[in-house]
């Protein structure tokens, strides 16, 4: 019997929004977006830790203009922040998103 649980992330460039770990502690998501893809505008339902694995993230938070972040960047976004997440570039965007604590809803 193994102690650890193992989860696989999608590889490649196809659009993906994977709910990798959704438990009582955290929500851990893996996302891949091609140019002009992204998420519908929404409000964060927990503290959001967003890591740019590859590509360039274009993100509008609350009423700010869009800011861009390169791979190797981690953003900490507070609870109840309006988020507009997009890939406006030709390179594939890959993100790891951790929500902690796990949202109650």
N, C-alpha and C positions, 0 to 999 in steps of 0.2 A: 504494500500500500504506500503510495507516494504522499509525502507531506504537502508538496506544492500543487497548486492548480496551474495548468498551462493554457494560455490563450494565444491564438494566432491572429495576426493582423494581415489584412489584404496587402498584396504587393502589386505594383503596376500603377497605371495611370487612369484607370476607370474611376468615375465618380463613385464615392463610397461614403456612407455615414454609418459606421459600425459601433454598436453599443457593446463594447468589449467586456467590461465589468460593470454591472449595475447591482450593487448590494447595499446594505444598510450603512456602509461607511463612505463610499465614494461612487460616483459615476465616472467611468473612464471611457472616453470615446475616441475613435480614430476616424479622421475625415480626409478625403481626397477630393479636390475640386480642380477642374480644368478652367480655362479662361472663360470669364463671365458667369461662372457657377458660384454658388454660395448658399447661405441659409436665409430663410425669410427673416425680416426684421423681428426681433423679439426682445423681451426683458430677461436678464439672467435670473434663474431661479435658485441660485446658490452663489458662493464664491467660485469664480471660474479661473482656472489656471490653464492658459492656452500656449502651447509650445509649437513654434513653427519649425517643422522638420526639414522641409524643402520648399522652394519657391518663395513668393512674397505675399504676405497677408495684407489686404486692404481692409481696414476696419474703421467704421464710424461708431463712436460711443457717445450716448446721450446726444447733445447738440453740437459736439465737436465736428470739425471737418474730418474727412477720411485721413487716417494716418497709415503709413506703410511700414511693415516690419519684415526683415529678412530672416532666412533660416538661422537657427541658433538663438532665437529670441524667445523668451518666456514672458507672457503678459499675465498680470494678476488683475482681474476685473471684479469689482465689488458686486455683491447681491443687488438686484433691482436696477441694474444698468441696462439702458437700451442699447442693443447690439445690432450692427449691420455688418455681417461677415461676408467678404467677397474675394474672389481671385480676379483681378483686373489685368493680369499679365499672361503672356504666352506659356511660361513655364508652369508645370503642374504644381499646385499648392497642396502640401500635406501637413496636417495638424494633429496633435494629441491634445485633447480637452479633458481636464479633470475637474469635476464639480465636488467640492468638499465644504461642509458635510453634504452627504447625499440629500438631494431635494426631497421634501416630504410629499410632494404631489406627484 
